[in-house]
Amino acid sequence: MEGSGAPPGAEPATAPIPLAQPLLGEAEERAVVEVLRSGRLSLGPRVARFEQLFAARVGAGHASAVASGTAGLHLALRAVGVEHGDEVVTSPFSFVASANAAIYERARPVFADIDPVTLNLEPAAAAAAVNERTTALLPVHIFGYPAEMAAFEALARRHRLAIVEDACEALGAVHADGVAVGARGHPTVFGFYANKQLTTGEGGMITLADAELKERIDSERNQGRAPDMDWLDHDRLGFNYRLPDVACALGIAQLARLDETLAARARIAARYREALGGIEGLQLPCADANGDRRGWFVFVVQLPREADRGEVVRALAARGVQSKPYLPAIHLMSFYRERFGHRPGEFPVCEEVAARSLALPFFPAMSEGQVARVAEAMRVALVC
Ligand SMILES: Cc1ncc(COP(=O)(O)O)c(C=O)c1O
């Protein structure tokens, strides 16, 4: 099953088009079977191998494999010293896990508004949210577009803040200075859920420069056990955030096809751009600018202001096209309103984007015919 998508043009014109679909093949099957035959299902040799290959691919000094992106964010915030009562400045336009991770340590996620073009945390807004309780910045490379790290690094230097980067959606992204996302030295967290550029089903990776921090992260993911300690010896509080060997084997196989996956995603994004051009009021994902390069993860459009998003979702579904409002504003989720007293109007750019955004089907094996069908369904939904 090398490449699980149907050949271009082969799909029936009415077959449902899913939002996402991983690119898996014989290499992944072989890798998983090898682990099963080896009998080493956890804490085996594939963990370090996956970490080394991933660090080399990104250009980072070290990498630690973890059970999920969420687990990675939690361990990374602990590693940089975030604790009870601290404030962590982050984006309200993200998957909820980036803010939740601060709450796990009884720190407070403090939101600041986003840039209307890149949809990433806006550095000046973030700077205005910093106060004496702030200990860390948590920028998110949303939808795979690189956050403005040079500005966040300057802000962090001015106020002696730590940085943890949420790159769960951004494998393959590169900053204007040529440094890949994940290679700047700060703990940077990637996610390997099934819709990601590289998937292990569930999983994540933290890349970083500091070997001591890696040691702490590796111990805390393994119940607080240092590498030289025996089973059932624990010298600090830890968690079970390990990534099993089957997942690491999948990750190694996925890494080998990463260039292929990223190129396919970029190609599909370019096709979407052509096919959806000219629909009045429809805003497409921002193009790469100023030397920054997106690692394509999702294709999220902003619907025209007057469009009824629920109606559009229904009209697409009637033509077999899955879509999803993506992402909701974190500060307006009920838990965040109740816990922190957030109200509509606090972050107007984020709120408008969250109200208009819609993710369209986007996966590496998507055919030209499927892109054309989605575009046609969008035209019918918005123009007719
Ligand atoms: C921006 C962002 N942060 C964090 C996560 C959490 O990753 P995981 O689902 O692997 O825990 C995700 C995953 O969807 C994400 O998109």
The ligand as an SDF file (V2000), in Angstrom:
LIG
                    3D

 16 16  0  0  0  0  0  0  0  0999 V2000
   -0.7040   23.8780   18.0030 C   0  0  0  0  0  0  0  0  0  0  0  0
   -0.8190   22.5640   18.7120 C   0  0  0  0  0  0  0  0  0  0  0  0
   -0.3440   22.4580   19.9580 N   0  0  0  0  0  0  0  0  0  0  0  0
   -0.3980   21.3110   20.6360 C   0  0  0  0  0  0  0  0  0  0  0  0
   -0.9570   20.1720   20.0910 C   0  0  0  0  0  0  0  0  0  0  0  0
   -1.0470   18.9420   20.9270 C   0  0  0  0  0  0  0  0  0  0  0  0
   -0.4670   17.8240   20.3420 O   0  0  0  0  0  0  0  0  0  0  0  0
   -0.9930   16.3460   20.6820 P   0  0  0  0  0  0  0  0  0  0  0  0
   -2.3580   16.2080   20.0930 O   0  0  0  0  0  0  0  0  0  0  0  0
    0.0260   15.4610   20.0300 O   0  0  0  0  0  0  0  0  0  0  0  0
   -0.9870   16.2090   22.1650 O   0  0  0  0  0  0  0  0  0  0  0  0
   -1.4590   20.2260   18.7970 C   0  0  0  0  0  0  0  0  0  0  0  0
   -2.0290   19.0080   18.1710 C   0  0  0  0  0  0  0  0  0  0  0  0
   -2.9860   18.9590   17.4920 O   0  0  0  0  0  0  0  0  0  0  0  0
   -1.4130   21.4470   18.0940 C   0  0  0  0  0  0  0  0  0  0  0  0
   -1.9280   21.5500   16.8510 O   0  0  0  0  0  0  0  0  0  0  0  0
  1  2  1  0
  2  3  1  0
  2 15  2  0
  3  4  2  0
  4  5  1  0
  5  6  1  0
  5 12  2  0
  6  7  1  0
  7  8  1  0
  8  9  2  0
  8 10  1  0
  8 11  1  0
 12 13  1  0
 12 15  1  0
 13 14  2  0
 15 16  1  0
M  END
$$$$
